[in-house]
């Protein structure tokens, strides 16, 4: 049986599973359930979780013109 994504259950290539799974062999996201930008940040070693930004006064800011 081929390896599968622990998030959505989709079957993935064994090489993808080997490279992208964590130290316990758990694959938290496959190409079907993970956005390309998140995969790119993960490969670059950059934190891919959303982090709210704030200005020097500690007030949350947005970059999309919305309300904080």
Helices and strands as residue ranges (DSSP letters): H 14-20, H 36-44, E 53-54, E 60-61
